[in-house]
């Protein structure tokens, strides 16, 4: 267990405890006493924060074996079952139970077959349950996660929006990890923005029960920044997609 993993767990925990739990309470989706599943839970820092806030039972799964192993160690004595699983598989972990709250934190933008994913998330939720999905809009400054690249000039804000960047520039970058190159390229193909997301939600018969966009996302607390809500700016066509670095949606099945 390296220090970087521990710090990342703490970052996940702080985002959930300081921002996601209060936001859910504001929307009337109390965490205390709620059953919660975290899909793509990573090191489960966020799930541990939900547990500490009174959510019970809690469970989660992730596609990466190493992250689940770390989560099992970092959860300490918390009663949180964890599993390895892929949302694109037919057989999903913990799917014999339905939950009050289904969480997908900064994962949706990476996934193919988004309508199928939305239906699977909805199947995890009780009829009265809620689904919380967060992601950075693609057209924002770092919407392609180019900050993960090693090449300094490729980390520039909005670099991913320059003409031919995804088809000609990114595939030719040298000294980069292939996984990150593929992820940046994939995000460029999927282009997950707020308007596109809301169309997917409506198409799958779900309702937006809450929306909070940020000029500075809660995710940026790890860089020493304080989150700033976007307010009505988020609803301005095109401009909202560009200036909002993160958005949280709460979805309802009814």
C-alpha positions in Angstrom: 0.0 0.0 0.0 1.8 3.2 -1.1 1.2 6.7 0.2 -0.4 7.8 -3.1 -3.1 5.2 -2.8 -3.9 6.3 0.7 -4.0 9.9 -0.3 -6.4 9.1 -3.2 -8.7 7.2 -0.8 -8.7 10.3 1.5 -9.5 12.5 -1.5 -12.5 10.2 -2.4 -13.6 10.3 1.2 -13.4 14.1 1.5 -15.3 14.7 -1.7 -18.2 12.5 -0.6 -18.2 13.6 3.1 -17.9 17.3 2.5 -19.8 17.8 -0.7 -21.8 14.8 -2.0 -23.5 13.8 1.3 -24.6 17.5 2.1 -25.8 17.9 -1.5 -27.9 14.7 -1.2 -29.4 15.9 2.1 -30.2 19.2 0.4 -32.1 17.3 -2.3 -34.0 15.3 0.3 -32.1 12.1 -0.4 -30.9 11.4 3.1 -27.9 9.1 3.4 -28.6 8.0 7.0 -30.3 4.7 7.0 -30.2 4.4 3.2 -28.9 1.3 1.3 -26.1 2.3 -1.1 -24.2 0.7 -3.9 -21.2 2.4 -5.4 -20.6 1.3 -9.0 -17.0 1.8 -10.0 -16.1 2.4 -6.4 -12.3 2.7 -6.9 -10.6 2.5 -3.5 -14.0 3.0 -1.9 -13.2 6.2 -0.1 -16.5 7.7 -1.1 -18.4 4.6 0.0 -16.7 4.7 3.4 -17.8 8.3 3.8 -21.4 7.2 3.0 -21.1 4.4 5.6 -19.8 6.8 8.2 -22.7 9.2 7.5 -25.1 6.4 8.4 -25.8 4.6 5.1 -26.5 0.9 5.7 -26.1 -1.5 4.1 -23.3 -0.4 1.8 -21.5 -2.3 -1.0 -19.6 -1.6 -4.1 -17.6 -3.0 -7.0 -14.9 -2.0 -9.5 -13.4 -3.4 -12.6 -9.8 -3.0 -11.4 -8.6 -5.8 -9.1 -5.8 -3.7 -7.6 -8.3 -0.9 -6.5 -10.7 -3.4 -5.0 -7.7 -5.0 -3.0 -6.7 -1.5 -1.8 -10.4 -0.8 -0.9 -10.6 -3.9 1.2 -7.6 -2.9 3.2 -8.5 0.8 3.5 -12.1 0.3 4.6 -10.6 -1.1 7.9 -13.4 -2.6 10.1 -16.3 -1.0 8.2 -18.9 -3.6 7.1 -18.8 -2.9 3.4 -18.8 -5.9 1.0 -16.7 -5.2 -2.1 -16.4 -7.2 -5.4 -14.7 -7.1 -8.7 -17.2 -6.5 -11.6 -17.7 -4.8 -14.9 -20.9 -2.9 -15.6 -20.8 -4.2 -19.2 -21.1 -7.8 -18.0 -24.3 -9.7 -18.0 -23.9 -11.0 -14.4 -23.3 -8.0 -12.0 -22.3 -8.1 -8.4 -24.9 -7.4 -5.7 -27.7 -7.4 -8.3 -30.1 -9.5 -6.2 -31.0 -6.5 -4.1 -32.3 -3.0 -4.9 -30.9 0.1 -3.3 -32.1 3.5 -2.1 -29.1 5.2 -3.7 -26.9 4.1 -6.6 -23.7 6.0 -7.1 -21.6 6.3 -10.3 -18.9 8.9 -9.5 -16.8 10.1 -12.5 -17.3 6.8 -14.4 -20.1 7.4 -16.9 -18.1 9.5 -19.3 -15.7 6.6 -19.8 -18.4 4.0 -20.6 -19.6 2.8 -24.0 -23.3 1.7 -24.5 -24.6 4.4 -22.3 -28.2 3.6 -22.7 -27.5 0.0 -21.5 -25.5 1.4 -18.6 -28.3 3.7 -17.6 -30.8 0.8 -17.7 -28.5 -1.3 -15.5 -28.1 1.5 -13.0 -31.9 2.0 -12.9 -32.3 -1.8 -12.2 -30.1 -1.4 -9.1 -32.4 1.3 -7.7 -35.6 0.7 -5.8 -38.8 2.1 -7.4 -38.4 5.0 -5.0 -34.6 5.0 -5.2 -32.2 7.6 -6.6 -29.2 7.4 -8.9 -26.3 9.9 -8.4 -24.0 10.4 -11.4 -21.1 12.8 -11.6 -18.8 13.6 -14.5 -16.7 16.4 -16.0 -18.4 17.8 -19.2 -16.3 17.0 -22.2 -16.1 20.5 -23.5 -14.7 21.9 -20.3 -11.0 22.7 -19.8 -9.9 19.1 -19.0 -12.9 17.2 -20.3 -10.6 14.6 -22.0 -8.6 14.0 -18.8 -5.5 15.2 -20.7 -3.9 16.1 -17.3 -3.1 12.4 -17.1 -0.6 12.7 -20.0 3.2 13.3 -19.5 3.7 15.7 -22.4 3.6 19.2 -20.8 2.0 21.1 -23.7 -0.7 18.3 -24.1 -1.9 19.2 -20.5 -3.0 22.7 -21.6 -6.7 23.5 -20.9 -8.9 22.8 -23.9 -6.0 21.1 -25.7 -8.4 18.3 -26.6 -10.7 20.7 -28.5 -8.2 21.8 -31.1 -8.9 20.5 -34.6 -7.5 17.0 -35.3 -6.2 16.6 -31.8 -7.8 13.2 -31.2 -7.2 11.8 -34.6 -3.8 13.1 -35.5 -2.0 14.5 -32.4 -2.8 12.3 -29.4 -2.1 8.9 -31.2 1.4 10.3 -32.1 2.5 11.4 -28.7 5.7 9.8 -27.5 6.6 8.6 -24.0 3.0 8.1 -22.9 1.3 5.2 -21.2 -0.8 3.5 -23.8 -3.7 3.2 -21.3 -3.9 7.0 -20.9 -3.6 7.6 -24.6 -6.5 5.3 -25.2 -8.6 6.9 -22.5 -8.1 10.4 -23.8 -8.9 9.2 -27.3 -12.0 7.4 -26.0 -13.3 10.4 -24.2 -12.8 12.3 -27.4 -15.0 9.8 -29.2 -17.8 9.7 -26.6 -17.9 13.5 -25.9 -20.1 13.3 -22.8 -21.6 16.7 -22.2 -24.5 17.8 -20.0 -27.0 18.2 -22.8 -26.2 14.8 -24.2 -26.4 13.3 -20.8 -29.9 14.8 -20.2 -31.1 13.4 -23.5 -29.9 9.9 -22.4 -31.7 10.3 -19.1 -35.0 11.3 -20.8 -34.7 8.6 -23.4 -34.5 5.9 -20.7 -37.6 7.1 -18.8 -35.7 8.7 -15.8 -36.3 12.1 -14.3 -33.7 14.6 -13.1 -34.4 15.2 -9.4 -31.4 17.4 -8.8 -28.5 19.0 -10.7 -25.5 20.9 -9.4 -22.8 22.1 -11.8 -19.5 23.7 -10.7 -17.1 26.2 -12.2 -14.6 24.5 -9.9 -15.5 20.9 -9.2 -15.3 19.3 -5.7 -12.8 16.9 -7.4 -10.4 19.8 -7.5 -9.9 19.9 -3.7 -6.9 17.7 -4.3 -5.3 20.6 -6.0 -6.0 22.9 -3.1 -8.9 24.6 -4.8 -12.3 25.4 -3.3 -15.4 24.3 -5.2 -17.5 27.0 -6.8 -21.1 26.3 -7.9 -21.9 27.5 -11.5 -25.4 28.7 -10.7 -27.5 29.7 -13.8 -24.4 29.9 -16.0 -24.6 26.1 -16.3 -27.9 26.4 -18.2 -26.6 28.8 -20.9 -26.3 26.7 -24.1 -22.6 26.0 -25.1 -21.2 28.4 -22.5 -22.3 26.1 -19.7 -20.7 23.1 -21.3 -17.4 25.0 -21.6 -17.1 26.7 -18.2 -18.4 23.9 -15.9 -15.6 21.5 -14.8 -18.0 19.1 -13.1 -21.6 18.3 -12.6 -23.7 16.1 -10.2 -27.0 14.7 -11.2 -29.6 13.0 -9.0 -32.0 10.8 -11.0 -35.3 9.4 -10.1 -37.2 6.4 -11.6 -40.5 8.2 -11.1 
